[in-house]
């Protein structure tokens, strides 16, 4: 694979860690939209899925839907082992899937792959797995990874019963890790939920970060591209740091 050549830096780095209140809340949808947005600002943007659990055999290789979505939204073609250092077969908690395959998940390896991606890009968007504190081995979690990467965090909130507690606890954990929560996205994943507007308003009053966008429930295609709603994400999502 031919990597993009290094070029003089003309833009500040804009790296992000996308986490969620749970699994299945739309992290990939938001991460892909963020990648496209960053690309539209002229940045070389690449996605990273540190660990993906759950694959299918397609065209002679093991594939994961989240990894494929991030790669499709990236405008940098990076080596697959950098984009997804750990691709695990079974759809279950990453540390359990890794134990089943006899693969140790190492924080230092994930950090090294992230650094490689930084070397060929202006922006790396890292998508977590499940929630913020999901274990990756016996002693470390994805929160530890976010902490060593030291990048701003975007929180995807699945708007359903229980989301207030889940979102507030996640925001608390992000800040306790010493990381900035720069924005959050409300994804309406339950069309039967009572008082969704009131719940979003309650989060807006309490999360202490701007709501970048709301994703409406889509009956026919709940994981439609977020690209059409990119104008709802303000340009201030790209910090100067």
MDAnalysis code that builds the backbone (N, CA, C; Angstrom):
import MDAnalysis as mda
import numpy as np

u = mda.Universe.empty(723, n_residues=241, atom_resindex=np.repeat(np.arange(241), 3), trajectory=True)
u.add_TopologyAttr("name", ["N", "CA", "C"] * 241)
u.add_TopologyAttr("resid", np.arange(1, 242))
u.add_TopologyAttr("resname", ["UNK", "UNK", "UNK", "UNK", "UNK", "UNK", "UNK", "UNK", "UNK", "UNK", "UNK", "UNK", "UNK", "UNK", "UNK", "UNK", "UNK", "UNK", "UNK", "UNK", "UNK", "UNK", "UNK", "UNK", "UNK", "UNK", "UNK", "UNK", "UNK", "UNK", "UNK", "UNK", "UNK", "UNK", "UNK", "UNK", "UNK", "UNK", "UNK", "UNK", "UNK", "UNK", "UNK", "UNK", "UNK", "UNK", "UNK", "UNK", "UNK", "UNK", "UNK", "UNK", "UNK", "UNK", "UNK", "UNK", "UNK", "UNK", "UNK", "UNK", "UNK", "UNK", "UNK", "UNK", "UNK", "UNK", "UNK", "UNK", "UNK", "UNK", "UNK", "UNK", "UNK", "UNK", "UNK", "UNK", "UNK", "UNK", "UNK", "UNK", "UNK", "UNK", "UNK", "UNK", "UNK", "UNK", "UNK", "UNK", "UNK", "UNK", "UNK", "UNK", "UNK", "UNK", "UNK", "UNK", "UNK", "UNK", "UNK", "UNK", "UNK", "UNK", "UNK", "UNK", "UNK", "UNK", "UNK", "UNK", "UNK", "UNK", "UNK", "UNK", "UNK", "UNK", "UNK", "UNK", "UNK", "UNK", "UNK", "UNK", "UNK", "UNK", "UNK", "UNK", "UNK", "UNK", "UNK", "UNK", "UNK", "UNK", "UNK", "UNK", "UNK", "UNK", "UNK", "UNK", "UNK", "UNK", "UNK", "UNK", "UNK", "UNK", "UNK", "UNK", "UNK", "UNK", "UNK", "UNK", "UNK", "UNK", "UNK", "UNK", "UNK", "UNK", "UNK", "UNK", "UNK", "UNK", "UNK", "UNK", "UNK", "UNK", "UNK", "UNK", "UNK", "UNK", "UNK", "UNK", "UNK", "UNK", "UNK", "UNK", "UNK", "UNK", "UNK", "UNK", "UNK", "UNK", "UNK", "UNK", "UNK", "UNK", "UNK", "UNK", "UNK", "UNK", "UNK", "UNK", "UNK", "UNK", "UNK", "UNK", "UNK", "UNK", "UNK", "UNK", "UNK", "UNK", "UNK", "UNK", "UNK", "UNK", "UNK", "UNK", "UNK", "UNK", "UNK", "UNK", "UNK", "UNK", "UNK", "UNK", "UNK", "UNK", "UNK", "UNK", "UNK", "UNK", "UNK", "UNK", "UNK", "UNK", "UNK", "UNK", "UNK", "UNK", "UNK", "UNK", "UNK", "UNK", "UNK", "UNK", "UNK", "UNK", "UNK", "UNK", "UNK", "UNK", "UNK", "UNK", "UNK"])
u.atoms.positions = np.array([
    [0.840, -1.199, 0.000],
    [0.000, 0.000, 0.000],
    [0.872, 1.244, 0.000],
    [0.509, 2.209, -0.844],
    [1.234, 3.465, -0.898],
    [0.615, 4.453, 0.069],
    [1.392, 4.917, 1.009],
    [0.898, 5.855, 2.010],
    [1.026, 7.276, 1.488],
    [0.163, 8.190, 1.940],
    [0.308, 9.589, 1.551],
    [1.621, 10.147, 2.063],
    [2.323, 10.918, 1.239],
    [3.616, 11.446, 1.689],
    [3.436, 12.468, 2.794],
    [4.378, 12.528, 3.724],
    [4.321, 13.584, 4.745],
    [4.378, 14.946, 4.072],
    [3.714, 15.925, 4.649],
    [3.765, 17.256, 4.096],
    [3.848, 18.255, 5.234],
    [4.329, 19.443, 4.945],
    [4.429, 20.441, 6.022],
    [3.069, 20.672, 6.662],
    [3.056, 20.796, 7.980],
    [1.795, 20.994, 8.684],
    [1.274, 22.394, 8.440],
    [0.055, 22.465, 7.932],
    [-0.586, 23.746, 7.721],
    [-1.842, 23.885, 8.567],
    [-2.275, 22.792, 9.167],
    [-3.481, 22.790, 9.980],
    [-3.149, 22.218, 11.361],
    [-3.791, 22.726, 12.393],
    [-3.580, 22.132, 13.722],
    [-4.150, 20.726, 13.761],
    [-3.585, 19.865, 14.577],
    [-4.121, 18.516, 14.702],
    [-5.537, 18.586, 15.253],
    [-6.356, 17.661, 14.798],
    [-7.727, 17.573, 15.289],
    [-8.066, 16.094, 15.440],
    [-7.638, 15.522, 16.539],
    [-7.884, 14.112, 16.826],
    [-9.012, 13.999, 17.848],
    [-9.792, 12.920, 17.740],
    [-10.933, 12.737, 18.639],
    [-11.084, 11.275, 19.024],
    [-11.659, 11.056, 20.200],
    [-12.021, 9.721, 20.670],
    [-13.543, 9.708, 20.799],
    [-14.198, 8.873, 19.995],
    [-15.656, 8.783, 20.014],
    [-16.070, 7.614, 20.888],
    [-16.797, 7.916, 21.948],
    [-17.299, 6.874, 22.834],
    [-18.815, 6.959, 22.909],
    [-19.415, 6.016, 23.599],
    [-20.870, 6.004, 23.689],
    [-21.347, 5.572, 25.056],
    [-22.637, 5.746, 25.273],
    [-23.221, 5.338, 26.540],
    [-23.395, 3.827, 26.627],
    [-23.256, 3.143, 25.494],
    [-23.468, 1.698, 25.465],
    [-23.064, 1.206, 24.079],
    [-23.199, -0.087, 23.860],
    [-23.010, -0.611, 22.522],
    [-24.284, -0.371, 21.708],
    [-24.133, -0.240, 20.406],
    [-25.293, -0.076, 19.534],
    [-25.966, 1.272, 19.602],
    [-25.236, 2.325, 20.007],
    [-25.858, 3.651, 20.117],
    [-25.488, 4.573, 18.956],
    [-24.659, 4.092, 18.022],
    [-24.354, 4.904, 16.846],
    [-22.980, 5.528, 16.817],
    [-22.023, 4.937, 17.526],
    [-20.670, 5.500, 17.521],
    [-20.074, 5.522, 16.109],
    [-20.259, 4.433, 15.374],
    [-19.690, 4.364, 14.021],
    [-20.314, 5.411, 13.112],
    [-21.609, 5.596, 13.251],
    [-22.328, 6.595, 12.456],
    [-21.743, 7.982, 12.690],
    [-21.544, 8.329, 13.937],
    [-21.028, 9.650, 14.283],
    [-19.548, 9.768, 13.916],
    [-18.766, 8.726, 14.175],
    [-17.345, 8.771, 13.830],
    [-17.148, 8.950, 12.337],
    [-17.943, 8.256, 11.533],
    [-17.837, 8.389, 10.084],
    [-18.233, 9.790, 9.628],
    [-19.284, 10.334, 10.234],
    [-19.702, 11.696, 9.891],
    [-18.627, 12.706, 10.255],
    [-17.996, 12.495, 11.397],
    [-16.929, 13.397, 11.832],
    [-15.736, 13.315, 10.881],
    [-15.413, 12.109, 10.429],
    [-14.323, 11.952, 9.463],
    [-14.622, 12.707, 8.167],
    [-15.842, 12.589, 7.688],
    [-16.200, 13.290, 6.450],
    [-16.140, 14.799, 6.648],
    [-16.598, 15.238, 7.798],
    [-16.560, 16.668, 8.098],
    [-15.117, 17.177, 8.132],
    [-14.249, 16.445, 8.778],
    [-12.847, 16.847, 8.853],
    [-12.210, 16.848, 7.467],
    [-12.576, 15.867, 6.650],
    [-12.070, 15.841, 5.291],
    [-12.519, 17.042, 4.488],
    [-13.747, 17.486, 4.736],
    [-14.268, 18.646, 4.023],
    [-13.582, 19.938, 4.443],
    [-12.940, 19.933, 5.592],
    [-12.194, 21.121, 6.015],
    [-10.777, 21.131, 5.455],
    [-10.448, 20.134, 4.638],
    [-9.133, 20.082, 4.021],
    [-8.132, 19.232, 4.755],
    [-8.586, 18.517, 5.779],
    [-7.679, 17.680, 6.542],
    [-7.572, 16.274, 5.960],
    [-6.404, 15.678, 6.142],
    [-6.239, 14.253, 5.871],
    [-6.762, 13.527, 7.110],
    [-7.901, 12.873, 6.966],
    [-8.597, 12.288, 8.117],
    [-8.680, 10.775, 7.977],
    [-8.350, 10.083, 9.054],
    [-8.378, 8.625, 9.033],
    [-9.019, 8.114, 10.315],
    [-9.807, 7.059, 10.183],
    [-10.457, 6.459, 11.340],
    [-9.636, 5.332, 11.926],
    [-9.875, 5.074, 13.210],
    [-9.201, 3.972, 13.902],
    [-10.201, 3.264, 14.804],
    [-10.251, 1.954, 14.706],
    [-11.039, 1.116, 15.609],
    [-10.042, 0.236, 16.344],
    [-9.629, 0.617, 17.548],
    [-8.550, -0.094, 18.238],
    [-8.793, -1.596, 18.367],
    [-10.021, -1.952, 18.705],
    [-10.373, -3.367, 18.803],
    [-11.805, -3.536, 18.323],
    [-11.997, -4.481, 17.409],
    [-13.321, -4.768, 16.866],
    [-13.625, -6.239, 17.105],
    [-14.766, -6.518, 17.673],
    [-15.167, -7.895, 17.968],
    [-16.427, -8.235, 17.183],
    [-16.304, -9.206, 16.311],
    [-17.422, -9.611, 15.465],
    [-17.085, -9.401, 14.005],
    [-16.855, -10.480, 13.274],
    [-16.460, -10.360, 11.875],
    [-17.259, -11.317, 11.006],
    [-17.213, -11.066, 9.704],
    [-17.777, -11.976, 8.713],
    [-16.765, -12.121, 7.582],
    [-16.798, -13.261, 6.911],
    [-15.856, -13.554, 5.831],
    [-16.409, -13.000, 4.525],
    [-15.727, -11.994, 3.970],
    [-16.192, -11.330, 2.753],
    [-15.032, -11.202, 1.780],
    [-15.218, -11.741, 0.585],
    [-14.202, -11.617, -0.477],
    [-12.811, -12.023, -0.003],
    [-12.751, -13.100, 0.723],
    [-11.467, -13.654, 1.105],
    [-10.797, -13.018, 2.302],
    [-11.548, -12.246, 3.078],
    [-10.943, -11.651, 4.269],
    [-12.012, -11.459, 5.339],
    [-11.544, -11.360, 6.590],
    [-12.454, -11.112, 7.703],
    [-12.755, -9.616, 7.775],
    [-14.042, -9.281, 7.865],
    [-14.466, -7.875, 7.858],
    [-15.338, -7.577, 9.072],
    [-15.253, -6.342, 9.514],
    [-16.103, -5.845, 10.599],
    [-16.813, -4.594, 10.104],
    [-18.105, -4.497, 10.348],
    [-18.901, -3.393, 9.806],
    [-18.391, -2.030, 10.261],
    [-18.033, -1.906, 11.536],
    [-17.554, -0.620, 12.049],
    [-16.261, -0.201, 11.354],
    [-15.344, -1.142, 11.205],
    [-14.068, -0.839, 10.561],
    [-14.290, -0.439, 9.106],
    [-15.184, -1.148, 8.430],
    [-15.470, -0.824, 7.029],
    [-16.077, 0.574, 6.902],
    [-16.960, 0.936, 7.834],
    [-17.588, 2.263, 7.791],
    [-16.549, 3.365, 7.999],
    [-15.635, 3.159, 8.937],
    [-14.596, 4.154, 9.186],
    [-13.665, 4.284, 7.983],
    [-13.293, 3.154, 7.392],
    [-12.392, 3.190, 6.238],
    [-13.047, 3.898, 5.064],
    [-14.335, 3.654, 4.857],
    [-15.040, 4.298, 3.751],
    [-15.132, 5.805, 3.939],
    [-15.184, 6.265, 5.183],
    [-15.316, 7.697, 5.461],
    [-13.968, 8.407, 5.517],
    [-12.882, 7.655, 5.570],
    [-11.537, 8.248, 5.648],
    [-11.062, 8.672, 4.262],
    [-10.274, 9.728, 4.211],
    [-9.656, 10.088, 2.930],
    [-8.171, 9.753, 2.900],
    [-7.724, 8.973, 3.873],
    [-6.366, 8.437, 3.923],
    [-6.472, 6.919, 3.943],
    [-5.768, 6.263, 3.058],
    [-5.709, 4.804, 3.056],
    [-4.481, 4.373, 3.851],
    [-4.715, 3.894, 5.039],
    [-3.631, 3.455, 5.921],
    [-3.652, 1.936, 6.018],
    [-2.556, 1.325, 6.403],
    [-2.531, -0.134, 6.555],
    [-3.593, -0.623, 7.533],
    [-4.244, -1.710, 7.173],
    [-5.315, -2.258, 8.002],
    [-4.886, -2.533, 9.439],
    [-3.652, -3.031, 9.684],
    [-3.261, -3.278, 11.085],
    [-3.115, -2.009, 11.914],
    [-2.979, -0.849, 11.276],
    [-2.990, 0.408, 12.024],
    [-4.424, 0.834, 12.316],
    [-5.283, 0.687, 11.314],
    [-6.676, 1.124, 11.450],
    [-7.410, 0.281, 12.486],
    [-7.184, -1.026, 12.461],
    [-7.792, -1.919, 13.464],
    [-6.741, -2.918, 13.921],
    [-5.992, -2.575, 14.953],
    [-4.915, -3.450, 15.421],
    [-5.380, -4.823, 15.888],
    [-6.601, -4.880, 16.428],
    [-7.116, -6.156, 16.929],
    [-8.497, -6.418, 16.330],
    [-8.541, -7.357, 15.384],
    [-9.791, -7.737, 14.731],
    [-10.151, -9.140, 15.211],
    [-11.185, -9.219, 16.045],
    [-11.539, -10.469, 16.719],
    [-12.798, -11.073, 16.097],
    [-12.857, -12.364, 16.079],
    [-13.931, -13.059, 15.353],
    [-15.303, -12.911, 16.008],
    [-15.379, -13.154, 17.322],
    [-16.684, -13.269, 17.988],
    [-17.192, -11.922, 18.483],
    [-18.484, -11.688, 18.296],
    [-19.124, -10.443, 18.745],
    [-19.455, -10.558, 20.231],
    [-18.518, -10.118, 21.059],
    [-18.691, -10.146, 22.511],
    [-17.729, -9.134, 23.108],
    [-17.721, -9.015, 24.422],
    [-16.797, -8.088, 25.074],
    [-15.373, -8.343, 24.570],
    [-14.657, -7.279, 24.182],
    [-13.347, -7.467, 23.543],
    [-12.362, -8.324, 24.342],
    [-12.285, -8.115, 25.658],
    [-11.296, -8.874, 26.420],
    [-11.642, -10.357, 26.473],
    [-12.943, -10.673, 26.439],
    [-13.349, -12.079, 26.438],
    [-13.077, -12.702, 25.070],
    [-13.408, -11.967, 24.000],
    [-13.130, -12.466, 22.648],
    [-11.641, -12.687, 22.453],
    [-10.832, -11.759, 22.975],
    [-9.377, -11.889, 22.845],
    [-8.858, -13.088, 23.625],
    [-9.388, -13.304, 24.829],
    [-8.984, -14.459, 25.627],
    [-9.323, -15.752, 24.897],
    [-10.492, -15.791, 24.266],
    [-10.902, -16.994, 23.536],
    [-9.967, -17.313, 22.383],
    [-9.389, -16.264, 21.782],
    [-8.482, -16.459, 20.654],
    [-7.018, -16.495, 21.072],
    [-6.756, -16.326, 22.365],
    [-5.385, -16.350, 22.844],
    [-4.571, -15.150, 22.405],
    [-5.248, -14.005, 22.265],
    [-4.583, -12.783, 21.805],
    [-4.533, -11.774, 22.946],
    [-3.370, -11.368, 23.389],
    [-3.293, -10.328, 24.424],
    [-3.530, -8.942, 23.820],
    [-4.434, -8.192, 24.390],
    [-4.684, -6.818, 23.942],
    [-3.766, -5.886, 24.722],
    [-2.862, -5.228, 24.016],
    [-1.828, -4.429, 24.664],
    [-2.029, -2.939, 24.400],
    [-2.045, -2.185, 25.469],
    [-2.233, -0.742, 25.381],
    [-1.086, -0.077, 24.616],
    [0.142, -0.530, 24.845],
    [1.273, 0.097, 24.167],
    [1.217, -0.117, 22.659],
    [0.706, -1.262, 22.223],
    [0.572, -1.513, 20.785],
    [-0.493, -0.599, 20.177],
    [-1.597, -0.416, 20.877],
    [-2.647, 0.484, 20.389],
    [-2.127, 1.915, 20.290],
    [-1.367, 2.327, 21.266],
    [-0.795, 3.672, 21.251],
    [0.180, 3.832, 20.081],
    [0.961, 2.800, 19.798],
    [1.912, 2.859, 18.690],
    [1.190, 2.945, 17.349],
    [0.099, 2.206, 17.190],
    [-0.671, 2.264, 15.944],
    [-1.304, 3.639, 15.756],
    [-1.786, 4.212, 16.846],
    [-2.344, 5.564, 16.784],
    [-1.275, 6.554, 16.321],
    [-0.080, 6.431, 16.851],
    [1.014, 7.321, 16.453],
    [1.349, 7.154, 14.969],
    [1.292, 5.932, 14.471],
    [1.527, 5.699, 13.042],
    [0.472, 6.408, 12.205],
    [-0.769, 6.319, 12.622],
    [-1.842, 7.004, 11.892],
    [-1.660, 8.516, 11.942],
    [-1.229, 9.031, 13.073],
    [-0.966, 10.463, 13.164],
    [0.107, 10.899, 12.185],
    [1.070, 10.024, 11.924],
    [2.191, 10.391, 11.058],
    [1.781, 10.583, 9.604],
    [0.596, 10.058, 9.220],
    [0.164, 10.175, 7.822],
    [-1.139, 10.967, 7.697],
    [-1.499, 11.712, 8.729],
    [-2.789, 12.397, 8.711],
    [-2.726, 13.707, 9.475],
    [-3.801, 14.469, 9.349],
    [-4.006, 15.666, 10.164],
    [-4.990, 15.392, 11.295],
    [-5.808, 14.353, 11.108],
    [-6.839, 14.026, 12.092],
    [-7.018, 12.520, 12.171],
    [-7.049, 12.001, 13.390],
    [-7.399, 10.599, 13.623],
    [-8.662, 10.587, 14.485],
    [-9.675, 9.889, 14.013],
    [-10.900, 9.716, 14.787],
    [-10.937, 8.280, 15.289],
    [-10.810, 8.128, 16.593],
    [-10.767, 6.806, 17.219],
    [-12.165, 6.460, 17.715],
    [-12.672, 5.317, 17.295],
    [-13.976, 4.864, 17.777],
    [-13.779, 3.758, 18.798],
    [-14.321, 3.963, 19.987],
    [-14.225, 2.943, 21.017],
    [-15.121, 1.755, 20.727],
    [-15.213, 0.853, 21.682],
    [-16.069, -0.329, 21.578],
    [-16.964, -0.364, 22.806],
    [-18.269, -0.479, 22.575],
    [-19.175, -0.452, 23.712],
    [-19.139, 0.891, 24.407],
    [-19.014, 0.889, 25.731],
    [-18.960, 2.137, 26.486],
    [-17.538, 2.552, 26.814],
    [-17.412, 3.633, 27.560],
    [-16.111, 4.252, 27.816],
    [-15.186, 3.356, 28.633],
    [-15.731, 2.585, 29.553],
    [-14.907, 1.818, 30.486],
    [-14.863, 0.328, 30.191],
    [-15.091, -0.052, 28.950],
    [-15.050, -1.466, 28.576],
    [-13.641, -2.022, 28.785],
    [-13.490, -3.168, 29.433],
    [-12.152, -3.752, 29.646],
    [-11.512, -4.186, 28.334],
    [-10.183, -4.080, 28.254],
    [-9.458, -4.644, 27.127],
    [-8.530, -5.775, 27.588],
    [-8.267, -5.833, 28.852],
    [-7.509, -6.955, 29.423],
    [-7.804, -7.001, 30.917],
    [-7.014, -7.731, 31.672],
    [-7.316, -7.942, 33.090],
    [-7.190, -6.688, 33.929],
    [-6.433, -5.706, 33.464],
    [-6.164, -4.534, 34.296],
    [-6.477, -3.192, 33.627],
    [-6.738, -3.198, 32.320],
    [-6.894, -1.933, 31.600],
    [-8.208, -1.890, 30.825],
    [-8.663, -0.659, 30.569],
    [-9.923, -0.443, 29.866],
    [-9.713, 0.528, 28.704],
    [-10.759, 0.718, 27.916],
    [-10.694, 1.707, 26.844],
    [-10.545, 3.117, 27.402],
    [-10.994, 3.331, 28.630],
    [-10.771, 4.632, 29.266],
    [-9.274, 4.888, 29.440],
    [-8.525, 3.843, 29.766],
    [-7.070, 3.979, 29.877],
    [-6.452, 4.319, 28.527],
    [-6.984, 3.717, 27.455],
    [-6.489, 4.049, 26.120],
    [-6.762, 5.512, 25.801],
    [-7.984, 5.968, 26.028],
    [-8.308, 7.375, 25.763],
    [-7.387, 8.296, 26.547],
    [-7.074, 7.890, 27.765],
    [-6.226, 8.719, 28.626],
    [-4.801, 8.813, 28.072],
    [-4.232, 7.707, 27.603],
    [-2.862, 7.767, 27.083],
    [-2.816, 8.455, 25.719],
    [-3.891, 8.370, 24.943],
    [-3.925, 9.085, 23.668],
    [-4.099, 10.583, 23.889],
    [-4.754, 10.947, 24.989],
    [-4.893, 12.348, 25.409],
    [-5.515, 13.224, 24.331],
    [-6.669, 12.779, 23.810],
    [-7.375, 13.563, 22.796],
    [-8.783, 13.879, 23.298],
    [-9.415, 14.906, 22.753],
    [-10.772, 15.251, 23.171],
    [-11.759, 14.121, 22.894],
    [-12.787, 14.056, 23.715],
    [-13.770, 12.977, 23.622],
    [-15.109, 13.507, 23.135],
    [-15.729, 12.735, 22.254],
    [-17.090, 12.992, 21.782],
    [-17.961, 11.856, 22.310],
    [-19.077, 12.198, 22.920],
    [-19.962, 11.198, 23.523],
    [-21.228, 11.038, 22.687],
    [-21.511, 9.799, 22.280],
    [-22.763, 9.487, 21.583],
    [-23.735, 8.909, 22.599],
    [-24.875, 9.560, 22.737],
    [-25.884, 9.138, 23.713],
    [-27.042, 8.479, 22.979],
    [-27.283, 7.219, 23.270],
    [-28.460, 6.550, 22.732],
    [-29.668, 6.979, 23.535],
    [-30.572, 7.721, 22.886],
    [-31.730, 8.266, 23.602],
    [-32.780, 7.173, 23.775],
    [-32.780, 6.607, 24.961],
    [-33.731, 5.578, 25.353],
    [-33.830, 5.596, 26.872],
    [-34.733, 4.825, 27.413],
    [-34.913, 4.795, 28.859],
    [-33.594, 4.431, 29.537],
    [-33.188, 5.255, 30.511],
    [-31.937, 5.034, 31.215],
    [-30.788, 5.875, 30.709],
    [-31.017, 6.638, 29.632],
    [-29.909, 7.382, 29.024],
    [-29.389, 8.509, 29.913],
    [-30.216, 9.070, 30.770],
    [-29.744, 10.166, 31.619],
    [-28.631, 9.682, 32.547],
    [-28.889, 8.594, 33.241],
    [-27.884, 8.052, 34.156],
    [-26.636, 7.602, 33.403],
    [-26.829, 6.899, 32.303],
    [-25.688, 6.400, 31.526],
    [-24.832, 7.547, 31.008],
    [-25.474, 8.590, 30.490],
    [-24.720, 9.708, 29.920],
    [-23.979, 10.492, 30.995],
    [-24.636, 10.749, 32.109],
    [-24.005, 11.539, 33.162],
    [-22.846, 10.775, 33.814],
    [-23.012, 9.482, 34.006],
    [-21.914, 8.689, 34.562],
    [-20.737, 8.621, 33.587],
    [-21.033, 8.503, 32.293],
    [-19.961, 8.460, 31.302],
    [-19.218, 9.784, 31.249],
    [-19.952, 10.884, 31.257],
    [-19.312, 12.201, 31.259],
    [-18.430, 12.373, 32.488],
    [-18.909, 11.887, 33.619],
    [-18.117, 11.966, 34.847],
    [-16.824, 11.165, 34.708],
    [-16.914, 9.971, 34.141],
    [-15.730, 9.128, 33.966],
    [-14.731, 9.770, 32.999],
    [-15.235, 10.407, 31.949],
    [-14.361, 11.085, 30.980],
    [-13.574, 12.190, 31.674],
    [-14.255, 12.974, 32.474],
    [-13.583, 14.095, 33.138],
    [-12.651, 13.605, 34.243],
    [-13.024, 12.531, 34.904],
    [-12.135, 11.966, 35.929],
    [-10.846, 11.432, 35.308],
    [-10.906, 11.068, 34.023],
    [-9.703, 10.623, 33.310],
    [-8.849, 11.805, 32.859],
    [-9.323, 13.020, 33.145],
    [-8.565, 14.213, 32.771],
    [-8.731, 14.618, 31.328],
    [-9.809, 14.155, 30.686],
    [-10.028, 14.431, 29.269],
    [-11.166, 15.421, 29.072],
    [-11.074, 16.266, 28.049],
    [-12.172, 17.185, 27.770],
    [-13.304, 16.497, 27.008],
    [-14.509, 16.691, 27.462],
    [-15.695, 16.271, 26.714],
    [-16.089, 17.461, 25.844],
    [-15.764, 17.395, 24.559],
    [-15.928, 18.573, 23.701],
    [-17.296, 18.660, 23.056],
    [-18.032, 17.564, 23.043],
    [-19.357, 17.605, 22.457],
    [-20.052, 16.265, 22.595],
    [-21.355, 16.273, 22.367],
    [-22.113, 15.028, 22.420],
    [-23.188, 15.037, 21.342],
    [-23.608, 13.849, 20.972],
    [-24.624, 13.675, 19.934],
    [-25.758, 12.839, 20.505],
    [-26.976, 13.303, 20.309],
    [-28.161, 12.572, 20.755],
    [-28.686, 11.728, 19.601],
    [-28.633, 10.433, 19.761],
    [-29.102, 9.525, 18.717],
    [-30.394, 8.861, 19.182],
    [-31.488, 9.170, 18.508],
    [-32.808, 8.665, 18.899],
    [-32.975, 7.236, 18.381],
    [-32.615, 6.265, 19.222],
    [-32.586, 4.869, 18.798],
    [-33.838, 4.089, 19.201],
    [-34.706, 4.717, 19.978],
    [-35.931, 4.033, 20.421],
    [-37.145, 4.880, 20.056],
    [-37.863, 4.507, 18.988],
    [-39.010, 5.319, 18.558],
    [-40.173, 5.286, 19.537],
    [-40.142, 4.337, 20.465],
    [-41.239, 4.204, 21.434],
    [-40.934, 4.902, 22.757],
    [-39.786, 5.554, 22.847],
    [-39.419, 6.176, 24.121],
    [-40.365, 7.330, 24.466],
    [-40.740, 7.409, 25.722],
    [-41.569, 8.511, 26.196],
    [-40.695, 9.735, 26.489],
    [-41.193, 10.911, 26.168],
    [-40.552, 12.193, 26.486],
    [-39.104, 12.293, 25.990],
    [-38.845, 11.987, 24.736],
    [-37.451, 12.082, 24.256],
    [-36.925, 13.512, 24.264],
    [-37.767, 14.475, 23.924],
    [-37.322, 15.876, 23.898],
    [-36.927, 16.335, 25.296],
    [-37.743, 15.971, 26.280],
    [-37.443, 16.357, 27.655],
    [-36.140, 15.716, 28.133],
    [-35.881, 14.476, 27.709],
    [-34.636, 13.813, 28.097],
    [-33.426, 14.505, 27.481],
    [-33.529, 14.872, 26.215],
    [-32.421, 15.583, 25.561],
    [-32.193, 16.931, 26.232],
    [-33.278, 17.629, 26.567],
    [-33.139, 18.913, 27.251],
    [-32.475, 18.750, 28.616],
    [-32.820, 17.673, 29.309],
    [-32.204, 17.417, 30.609],
    [-30.710, 17.177, 30.462],
    [-30.315, 16.457, 29.416],
    [-28.890, 16.219, 29.182],
    [-28.177, 17.513, 28.814],
    [-28.830, 18.330, 28.000],
    [-28.218, 19.599, 27.596],
    [-27.953, 20.492, 28.803],
    [-28.813, 20.406, 29.798],
    [-28.646, 21.218, 31.008],
    [-27.553, 20.680, 31.933],
    [-27.216, 19.393, 31.792],
    [-26.362, 18.754, 32.798],
    [-25.009, 18.258, 32.292],
    [-24.858, 18.022, 31.002],
    [-23.621, 17.411, 30.518],
    [-22.444, 18.380, 30.481],
    [-22.714, 19.674, 30.433],
    [-21.623, 20.642, 30.447],
    [-20.797, 20.647, 29.177],
    [-21.413, 20.255, 28.056],
    [-20.752, 20.258, 26.752],
    [-21.825, 20.509, 25.703],
    [-21.453, 21.070, 24.550],
    [-22.458, 21.366, 23.523],
    [-22.986, 20.104, 22.845],
    [-24.262, 20.126, 22.516],
    [-24.846, 19.060, 21.708],
    [-24.585, 19.397, 20.249],
    [-23.746, 18.589, 19.603],
    [-23.378, 18.882, 18.221],
    [-24.507, 18.572, 17.255],
    [-25.297, 17.562, 17.557],
    [-26.348, 17.160, 16.618],
    [-27.301, 16.190, 17.288],
    [-28.491, 16.078, 16.680],
    [-29.427, 15.023, 17.034],
    [-29.696, 14.198, 15.783],
    [-29.667, 12.891, 15.950],
    [-29.962, 11.989, 14.843],
    [-31.367, 11.443, 15.062],
    [-32.301, 11.736, 14.166],
    [-33.670, 11.244, 14.347],
    [-33.769, 9.746, 14.084],
    [-34.782, 9.134, 14.661],
    [-35.053, 7.727, 14.365],
    [-35.408, 7.592, 12.885],
    [-34.773, 6.644, 12.231],
    [-35.063, 6.374, 10.826],
    [-35.666, 4.982, 10.726],
    [-36.972, 4.914, 10.506],
    [-37.668, 3.638, 10.539],
    [-37.119, 2.640, 9.526],
    [-36.817, 3.104, 8.295],
    [-36.364, 2.193, 7.256],
    [-34.873, 1.903, 7.336],
    [-34.113, 2.871, 7.805],
    [-32.663, 2.723, 7.812],
    [-32.085, 3.428, 9.027],
    [-32.093, 2.785, 10.197],
    [-31.652, 3.449, 11.421],
    [-30.175, 3.821, 11.435],
    [-29.374, 3.281, 10.475],
    [-27.952, 3.617, 10.449],
    [-27.614, 4.364, 9.151],
    [-28.528, 5.221, 8.688],
    [-28.257, 5.967, 7.469],
    [-27.062, 6.884, 7.676],
    [-26.471, 7.294, 6.555],
    [-25.302, 8.171, 6.625],
    [-25.660, 9.459, 7.331],
    [-24.765, 9.901, 8.194],
    [-24.946, 11.153, 8.917],
    [-24.482, 12.337, 8.082],
    [-23.948, 12.053, 6.872],
    [-23.350, 13.114, 6.063],
    [-24.341, 14.230, 5.772],
    [-25.625, 13.884, 5.564],
    [-26.605, 14.898, 5.220],
    [-26.842, 15.881, 6.361],
    [-26.480, 15.496, 7.576],
    [-26.692, 16.379, 8.715],
    [-25.434, 17.055, 9.207],
    [-24.381, 17.032, 8.394],
    [-23.110, 17.578, 8.860],
    [-23.178, 19.058, 9.171],
    [-24.091, 19.770, 8.500],
    [-24.141, 21.198, 8.770],
    [-24.591, 21.488, 10.195],
    [-25.141, 20.475, 10.870],
    [-25.563, 20.682, 12.260],
    [-24.390, 20.580, 13.222],
    [-23.248, 20.096, 12.732],
    [-22.061, 20.044, 13.577],
    [-21.273, 21.323, 13.356],
    [-21.143, 22.163, 14.360],
    [-20.472, 23.444, 14.158],
    [-18.986, 23.279, 13.876],
    [-18.424, 24.258, 13.211],
    [-17.008, 24.190, 12.855],
    [-16.127, 24.212, 14.082],
    [-16.651, 24.631, 15.223],
    [-15.829, 24.708, 16.424],
    [-15.458, 23.319, 16.954],
    [-15.936, 22.254, 16.305],
    [-15.528, 20.934, 16.745],
    [-14.060, 20.711, 16.462],
    [-13.448, 21.516, 15.613],
    [-12.031, 21.344, 15.298],
    [-11.245, 22.331, 16.142],
    [-10.677, 21.879, 17.264],
    [-10.022, 22.796, 18.175],
    [-8.618, 23.169, 17.705],
    [-8.137, 24.251, 18.170],
    [-6.745, 24.641, 17.933],
    [-5.951, 24.328, 19.191],
    [-5.169, 23.258, 19.147],
    [-4.396, 22.870, 20.312],
    [-3.132, 22.163, 19.858],
])
